């Protein structure tokens, strides 16, 4: 049966989807950088780019509140492109300011990887062309993506490798690799 709470949830989701369509142009997305410190030196040498949405009504939203909608509606491609450009430009500024390598981690969802296939290869070519060093970037993917890897995903991951981009598994310990699953 269709209930009034289901109606409210559907309307809320539709409104959030509409809001998301204009969020990029309205500069509502934010990237926060979580530093990664080398314990032996105490220096920050890496960071992870964390996407948030500063919604005008709901405030600061976490990715699990809007990324699934972005994936379903196809908006993930444009959001992912913005994250890549913004984060890698910041990493380049940090490298220049501190005159040493700086590595940045960016999360990618399976649908983003599939939707942005040609764009991802272009990113890799840009890195190979010398505008940015591939070693400055780590792409974090979920282990679920590896478990269900298609030929398109494999090609994109190989293009990353060829550009010097590292691949890391995100959310280690929460799925197939978690200790509770292994026991």
C-alpha positions as a Markdown table, in Angstrom:
| # | Residue | x | y | z |
|---|---|---|---|---|
| 1 | Unk | 0.0 | 0.0 | 0.0 |
| 2 | Unk | 1.1 | 3.5 | -0.8 |
| 3 | Unk | 1.2 | 5.5 | 2.5 |
| 4 | Unk | 1.4 | 9.2 | 3.2 |
| 5 | Unk | 5.0 | 8.7 | 4.5 |
| 6 | Unk | 5.9 | 7.2 | 1.2 |
| 7 | Unk | 4.4 | 10.2 | -0.6 |
| 8 | Unk | 6.4 | 12.6 | 1.7 |
| 9 | Unk | 9.6 | 10.6 | 1.0 |
| 10 | Unk | 9.0 | 10.7 | -2.8 |
| 11 | Unk | 8.3 | 14.4 | -2.8 |
| 12 | Unk | 11.4 | 15.1 | -0.6 |
| 13 | Unk | 13.5 | 13.0 | -3.0 |
| 14 | Unk | 12.1 | 14.8 | -6.1 |
| 15 | Unk | 12.8 | 18.2 | -4.4 |
| 16 | Unk | 16.4 | 17.2 | -3.5 |
| 17 | Unk | 16.9 | 16.0 | -7.1 |
| 18 | Unk | 15.7 | 19.4 | -8.5 |
| 19 | Unk | 17.9 | 21.2 | -6.0 |
| 20 | Unk | 20.9 | 19.1 | -7.0 |
| 21 | Unk | 20.5 | 20.1 | -10.7 |
| 22 | Unk | 21.4 | 23.7 | -9.8 |
| 23 | Unk | 23.8 | 23.1 | -7.0 |
| 24 | Unk | 27.0 | 23.0 | -9.1 |
| 25 | Unk | 26.2 | 26.3 | -10.9 |
| 26 | Unk | 25.3 | 27.8 | -7.5 |
| 27 | Unk | 28.6 | 26.7 | -6.1 |
| 28 | Unk | 27.0 | 24.8 | -3.2 |
| 29 | Unk | 29.5 | 21.8 | -3.3 |
| 30 | Unk | 32.4 | 22.0 | -1.0 |
| 31 | Unk | 35.6 | 19.9 | -0.7 |
| 32 | Unk | 37.1 | 19.4 | 2.7 |
| 33 | Unk | 40.6 | 17.9 | 2.9 |
| 34 | Unk | 41.4 | 15.3 | 5.5 |
| 35 | Unk | 45.2 | 15.5 | 6.0 |
| 36 | Unk | 47.3 | 12.3 | 6.1 |
| 37 | Unk | 50.4 | 12.7 | 8.2 |
| 38 | Unk | 53.7 | 10.8 | 7.8 |
| 39 | Unk | 54.4 | 9.7 | 11.3 |
| 40 | Unk | 58.2 | 9.6 | 10.9 |
| 41 | Unk | 58.4 | 13.2 | 9.9 |
| 42 | Unk | 55.1 | 14.7 | 11.3 |
| 43 | Unk | 54.5 | 16.4 | 7.9 |
| 44 | Unk | 51.3 | 16.4 | 5.9 |
| 45 | Unk | 52.2 | 14.7 | 2.6 |
| 46 | Unk | 48.8 | 13.5 | 1.5 |
| 47 | Unk | 45.1 | 14.4 | 1.9 |
| 48 | Unk | 41.8 | 12.9 | 1.0 |
| 49 | Unk | 39.2 | 15.1 | -0.8 |
| 50 | Unk | 35.9 | 14.8 | 1.0 |
| 51 | Unk | 32.8 | 16.1 | -0.9 |
| 52 | Unk | 30.0 | 17.8 | 0.9 |
| 53 | Unk | 26.9 | 19.7 | -0.3 |
| 54 | Unk | 26.1 | 23.0 | 1.4 |
| 55 | Unk | 22.3 | 22.8 | 0.8 |
| 56 | Unk | 20.6 | 26.2 | 1.3 |
| 57 | Unk | 17.8 | 24.6 | 3.4 |
| 58 | Unk | 19.2 | 21.4 | 4.9 |
| 59 | Unk | 22.7 | 22.7 | 5.6 |
| 60 | Unk | 25.9 | 20.6 | 5.2 |
| 61 | Unk | 25.0 | 17.2 | 3.7 |
| 62 | Unk | 27.2 | 14.1 | 3.7 |
| 63 | Unk | 27.7 | 12.2 | 0.4 |
| 64 | Unk | 25.5 | 9.2 | 1.5 |
| 65 | Unk | 22.6 | 11.7 | 1.5 |
| 66 | Unk | 23.0 | 12.9 | -2.1 |
| 67 | Unk | 25.5 | 10.7 | -4.1 |
| 68 | Unk | 23.0 | 7.8 | -4.7 |
| 69 | Unk | 20.6 | 10.4 | -6.2 |
| 70 | Unk | 23.4 | 11.9 | -8.3 |
| 71 | Unk | 24.2 | 8.4 | -9.6 |
| 72 | Unk | 20.6 | 7.5 | -10.4 |
| 73 | Unk | 20.0 | 10.8 | -12.2 |
| 74 | Unk | 23.3 | 10.9 | -14.1 |
| 75 | Unk | 24.5 | 14.1 | -12.3 |
| 76 | Unk | 27.4 | 12.2 | -10.9 |
| 77 | Unk | 29.5 | 12.8 | -14.0 |
| 78 | Unk | 29.4 | 16.6 | -13.7 |
| 79 | Unk | 29.9 | 16.5 | -10.0 |
| 80 | Unk | 32.9 | 14.1 | -10.3 |
| 81 | Unk | 34.5 | 16.3 | -13.0 |
| 82 | Unk | 34.2 | 19.3 | -10.7 |
| 83 | Unk | 35.7 | 17.4 | -7.8 |
| 84 | Unk | 38.6 | 16.2 | -9.9 |
| 85 | Unk | 39.4 | 19.7 | -11.3 |
| 86 | Unk | 39.0 | 21.5 | -8.0 |
| 87 | Unk | 41.0 | 18.9 | -5.9 |
| 88 | Unk | 43.9 | 18.5 | -8.4 |
| 89 | Unk | 44.3 | 22.2 | -8.7 |
| 90 | Unk | 44.5 | 22.5 | -4.9 |
| 91 | Unk | 47.1 | 19.7 | -4.8 |
| 92 | Unk | 49.1 | 21.5 | -7.5 |
| 93 | Unk | 49.0 | 24.7 | -5.4 |
| 94 | Unk | 50.2 | 22.8 | -2.3 |
| 95 | Unk | 53.0 | 21.2 | -4.3 |
| 96 | Unk | 54.2 | 24.6 | -5.6 |
| 97 | Unk | 53.9 | 26.3 | -2.2 |
| 98 | Unk | 55.8 | 23.6 | -0.3 |
| 99 | Unk | 58.1 | 22.6 | -3.1 |
| 100 | Unk | 57.6 | 18.9 | -2.6 |
| 101 | Unk | 55.3 | 16.2 | -3.9 |
| 102 | Unk | 51.7 | 16.1 | -2.5 |
| 103 | Unk | 49.3 | 13.3 | -3.1 |
| 104 | Unk | 45.5 | 13.6 | -3.1 |
| 105 | Unk | 42.9 | 10.8 | -2.8 |
| 106 | Unk | 39.6 | 11.2 | -4.6 |
| 107 | Unk | 36.7 | 8.7 | -4.2 |
| 108 | Unk | 34.9 | 7.4 | -7.3 |
| 109 | Unk | 31.7 | 5.4 | -7.5 |
| 110 | Unk | 31.2 | 2.6 | -10.0 |
| 111 | Unk | 28.5 | 4.6 | -11.9 |
| 112 | Unk | 30.8 | 7.6 | -12.1 |
| 113 | Unk | 33.6 | 5.4 | -13.4 |
| 114 | Unk | 31.3 | 4.0 | -16.1 |
| 115 | Unk | 29.6 | 7.3 | -17.0 |
| 116 | Unk | 32.9 | 9.3 | -17.2 |
| 117 | Unk | 34.8 | 6.6 | -19.1 |
| 118 | Unk | 35.9 | 8.9 | -21.9 |
| 119 | Unk | 36.5 | 11.8 | -19.5 |
| 120 | Unk | 38.6 | 9.6 | -17.2 |
| 121 | Unk | 40.8 | 8.7 | -20.1 |
| 122 | Unk | 41.1 | 12.4 | -20.9 |
| 123 | Unk | 42.2 | 13.0 | -17.3 |
| 124 | Unk | 44.9 | 10.4 | -17.7 |
| 125 | Unk | 46.1 | 11.9 | -21.0 |
| 126 | Unk | 46.2 | 15.3 | -19.3 |
| 127 | Unk | 48.4 | 13.8 | -16.6 |
| 128 | Unk | 50.6 | 12.1 | -19.1 |
| 129 | Unk | 50.9 | 15.4 | -21.0 |
| 130 | Unk | 52.7 | 16.9 | -18.1 |
| 131 | Unk | 50.1 | 19.4 | -16.8 |
| 132 | Unk | 49.9 | 17.4 | -13.6 |
| 133 | Unk | 51.8 | 14.5 | -12.3 |
| 134 | Unk | 49.8 | 11.2 | -12.1 |
| 135 | Unk | 51.6 | 10.4 | -8.9 |
| 136 | Unk | 49.8 | 13.2 | -7.3 |
| 137 | Unk | 46.5 | 11.4 | -7.5 |
| 138 | Unk | 45.0 | 8.3 | -5.8 |
| 139 | Unk | 41.6 | 7.1 | -6.9 |
| 140 | Unk | 39.7 | 5.3 | -4.2 |
| 141 | Unk | 37.2 | 2.7 | -5.2 |
| 142 | Unk | 35.0 | 0.4 | -3.3 |
| 143 | Unk | 35.7 | -3.3 | -3.1 |
| 144 | Unk | 32.3 | -3.9 | -4.5 |
| 145 | Unk | 33.5 | -2.3 | -7.8 |
| 146 | Unk | 36.3 | -4.8 | -7.9 |
| 147 | Unk | 34.0 | -7.7 | -7.2 |
| 148 | Unk | 31.7 | -6.7 | -10.1 |
| 149 | Unk | 34.3 | -5.3 | -12.4 |
| 150 | Unk | 33.2 | -5.0 | -16.0 |
| 151 | Unk | 35.5 | -4.7 | -19.0 |
| 152 | Unk | 34.8 | -0.9 | -19.1 |
| 153 | Unk | 35.9 | -0.6 | -15.4 |
| 154 | Unk | 39.0 | -2.7 | -16.1 |
| 155 | Unk | 39.9 | -0.4 | -19.0 |
| 156 | Unk | 39.5 | 2.7 | -17.0 |
| 157 | Unk | 41.6 | 1.3 | -14.1 |
| 158 | Unk | 44.3 | 0.3 | -16.6 |
| 159 | Unk | 44.3 | 3.8 | -18.1 |
| 160 | Unk | 44.8 | 5.1 | -14.5 |
| 161 | Unk | 47.7 | 2.8 | -14.0 |
| 162 | Unk | 49.3 | 3.9 | -17.3 |
| 163 | Unk | 49.0 | 7.5 | -16.2 |
| 164 | Unk | 50.8 | 6.8 | -12.9 |
| 165 | Unk | 47.6 | 7.2 | -10.8 |
| 166 | Unk | 47.4 | 4.9 | -7.9 |
| 167 | Unk | 44.2 | 2.9 | -7.0 |
| 168 | Unk | 43.2 | 2.4 | -3.4 |
| 169 | Unk | 40.4 | 0.4 | -1.9 |
| 170 | Unk | 38.0 | 2.6 | 0.0 |
| 171 | Unk | 36.2 | 1.7 | 3.1 |
| 172 | Unk | 38.5 | -1.2 | 3.9 |
| 173 | Unk | 37.1 | -3.4 | 6.6 |
| 174 | Unk | 33.4 | -2.7 | 5.9 |
| 175 | Unk | 32.6 | -5.4 | 3.2 |
| 176 | Unk | 34.2 | -8.6 | 2.0 |
| 177 | Unk | 37.5 | -7.6 | 3.6 |
| 178 | Unk | 36.0 | -7.0 | 7.1 |
| 179 | Unk | 37.1 | -9.3 | 9.8 |
| 180 | Unk | 33.5 | -10.3 | 10.6 |
| 181 | Unk | 33.0 | -11.5 | 7.0 |
| 182 | Unk | 36.2 | -13.5 | 7.1 |
| 183 | Unk | 35.5 | -15.3 | 10.4 |
